[in-house]
Amino acid sequence: MTAQGVRPVTDDEVTFFEESGWVYLPGLITPEMCEAMLARGRPRMAELLGGDQSVSAFEDSTREHMTVAGAQGQGTVTDIKQWVEWRGAVRDARDPAFCAVSLDRQTGQNVRRLLGRDRPVRVYHDILTCKLPDEISIPTSWHQDGTNFPIDRNALTIWIALVEITPDMGPVQFYSGSHRAGLLGSIPFHAKFDLVEEYPEIVDKYPLSPAHHMMPGDATVHHSLTVHGASANSTDRQRWSFLTSYFPEGARYSGAPNHDTDGLGLQRGYEIEHPSFALVE
């Protein structure tokens, strides 16, 4: 991959990330790259988006979690109530429009600088999301990513706006500096979970970032231990975004169950070298 279309992070942005556990990166990728990803991703998700991109398929708020596409090598399209997603455009489908961003050499260099480790990184997972309008998609509760990643190293996530996203559409927000609090709790699959409810002192101890007004190609990056979440989309427009999470080469598998690693034959305590986790040098 070439670096064309993805800009390098600045020294100031790296410093801000180290201090805050997140950073806002305006114009990280070109609007043309956003358009290419949408052109590839929208058709994949059309069935759950009502075919004609309407929201009629979601008028019933009791809709069930469902996977409508899970063919070998193509990833899955799922309604998880927070949003509708295509998971695996890079990891499984190796879709060229998405790989042009996630596997770009400049992206890898950016991740290395932000993580503070000068070595190649691997894609942990990638997700194209559509947060449905009129608060049909539920808010994303406050959580940490790293407590659910079955790896033994710090990781980070790049979250890219593919359309104009206003503050009332539910962009991701962060409690600045909360990555220094360490592990606070993993997301249970059997109950509602919200870290701020479990740790109300987070609100007083760590400043909340603004809800940014983002243009196509703008991005945020957050550390895997940074507490973050998002409100519902209260507008009449779909909120499209694409995220990729990365971990440094050499990370070992913890053995914890996780849908991103289950069934791959990974061994607890050994380095993760499976081809599903693409190397970005």
C-alpha positions, 0 to 999 in steps of 0.5 A: 500500500502507498501512503497516498490519501492518508496523512501522517499524524503530527507531533502535537497530535501524538502528545495529545493522545499520550496525555488524553488517551484519545485525539481528534484527527481532522482530514485523516483520509480523503473524502474520495476514500470515504465515498469509495468505502460507502459505495462498497459497504452500502450494498452489503448492508442494504437488506438490514437497511430496508433495501432502499436505505430507508429505516422502515425495517427498524420501526419495531424497537424490539428487533432481534439481533441477527446476522444476514451475511456470514459467508466464508471470507466475507465477514458478517452483516449484523444488527446489534441495536447500537447500529447496523454493521459490516464486520470484516471488510478488511479481515475477511473480505479484503475489500480493496476500498477498505484495505486502502485505508486500514492497511496503508503504510502511513496508517501503520506508521501513525499507529506505531507513533501513537502506541509509542512502539516502533514495530509493525502492527496487526489489524484486530478487527474492522467494522463499518457502522450505520447508526440509524436515525431518529434514535432507532439505534440505541446509545453506545454505553460507556466502556473500555475496549481493552478489557474485552480484547483477548490480547496482552498489549495496549491497542488502539482504534481509529474511528473515521467519519464517512459522512458529515456527522454533527454532534447530535448524530452521536459521534464518539466521546471520551473521558480524557485521561481515563486510560491511566485508570487501568482495567475497569471492567469488561462488557458482560453479554448477559446484562446491561453495562455502563462503566460510568454507572459502575464508577461514577467518579469517572465523571468528576475525575476525567473531563469529557471530550466534546462531541465533534462536528466531523466531516468525511475523512475526519477521525478520532483515535482512542487507546484501548483503555480509554472510557468512551461511548456515544449518544443515540442519533437524534437526527433524520440522517444515517451516521456512517463510520468505519473503525479499525482496531490495531495491536502491536506485532508480538502480542500474545493471546490471553485465551479469553473467549471472543468472537474475533478470535474463537475458532482460529486455533490460537494458543493461550500465551503464544504470539498472535500470528494468524493470517486473519490479523493482517500485518501493517508494516 
